Amino acid sequence: MNTFNPVIYSQEYPLCDNYDEVNTKGIFTKSIHWSYEREWRMVNFVKSGEESIDKKCLKGIIFGCKTSVENAKEVVKICNEAGYEDLQYYKMRQSDTEYKLDKMKLNSKFETD
């Protein structure tokens, strides 16, 4: 069973009373601080492996703070080989002045714009 849902943004941790609620509330809930992402998640509860999505649906990829340059380049290579076009790539980094993360746009050489 594929489940493709928008993430629910909340000020509270999701409380889950049973395994089914973990699979819904737990997987599809994030802190309200991330609401600008307008994220959707797809989960397949039956099988693991690759899933195909409409290439027009994917607009960009955000790499976490600890993503290595090598891993980011591999993801870009896979996306290019799969025919994804016009994707925007970003890398999160810890702010030097505040308790927050900053999203930096990456160019093709993985340098910030």
C-alpha positions in Angstrom: 0.0 0.0 0.0 1.5 3.3 -1.1 0.7 6.4 1.0 1.4 9.8 -0.5 0.4 12.6 1.8 1.3 16.1 2.7 3.3 16.6 5.9 1.3 17.9 8.8 3.2 20.7 10.6 2.5 21.0 14.3 3.8 22.8 17.4 3.4 19.6 19.4 5.1 16.2 19.1 2.7 13.7 17.6 1.3 11.3 20.3 0.9 7.8 19.0 -1.1 5.2 20.9 -0.5 2.3 18.5 1.6 1.1 15.6 -0.9 2.4 13.0 -0.7 5.9 14.4 3.1 5.8 14.2 2.7 5.0 10.5 0.4 8.0 10.0 1.0 10.7 12.6 4.7 9.8 13.3 5.8 9.6 9.7 3.8 12.5 8.3 4.3 15.1 11.1 7.1 17.7 11.5 7.7 20.8 13.5 5.8 23.9 12.5 9.2 25.5 11.9 9.5 23.5 8.7 6.2 24.5 7.2 7.7 26.7 4.5 8.9 23.4 2.9 5.4 22.3 2.0 6.7 18.7 2.0 5.0 15.6 0.8 6.1 12.1 1.7 5.5 8.8 0.1 5.7 5.6 2.1 5.2 2.1 0.8 4.2 -0.2 3.6 4.4 -3.4 1.5 7.7 -3.4 -0.2 11.0 -1.5 -0.2 13.1 -0.3 -3.1 12.7 2.2 -5.9 9.4 4.0 -6.7 8.6 6.1 -9.7 7.0 9.5 -9.5 6.0 11.9 -12.2 9.2 13.9 -13.0 7.2 17.1 -13.1 6.4 16.7 -9.4 9.9 16.9 -8.1 11.1 20.5 -8.0 14.2 20.3 -5.9 16.4 18.4 -3.4 17.6 19.7 -0.1 20.7 18.1 1.3 21.1 18.0 5.0 24.0 19.7 6.9 26.1 16.5 7.1 25.6 15.4 3.5 29.0 14.9 1.9 29.9 16.5 -1.4 30.4 13.0 -2.8 26.9 11.8 -1.8 25.3 15.0 -3.1 27.1 14.6 -6.5 25.9 11.0 -6.7 22.3 12.0 -6.1 22.6 14.7 -8.8 24.1 12.1 -11.2 21.2 9.7 -10.5 18.6 12.4 -11.1 20.3 13.5 -14.3 20.5 9.9 -15.6 16.8 9.4 -14.7 15.8 12.4 -16.9 14.8 14.9 -14.2 15.1 18.4 -15.5 15.3 21.8 -14.0 15.8 20.6 -10.4 17.1 23.0 -7.8 19.6 21.8 -5.3 20.1 23.2 -1.9 22.3 22.5 1.2 21.3 23.2 4.7 23.9 24.7 7.0 24.0 25.8 10.6 23.7 29.6 11.0 26.8 31.3 12.5 24.7 33.8 14.4 21.4 32.1 15.3 20.0 28.8 16.5 18.7 27.8 13.1 19.5 26.3 9.7 20.0 28.3 6.5 19.2 26.9 3.1 21.8 27.7 0.5 21.2 27.2 -3.2 23.9 25.1 -4.9 25.2 25.6 -8.4 26.4 22.7 -10.6 29.9 22.9 -8.9 28.3 22.6 -5.5 29.3 26.1 -4.5 26.8 28.3 -2.8 25.2 31.1 -4.8 
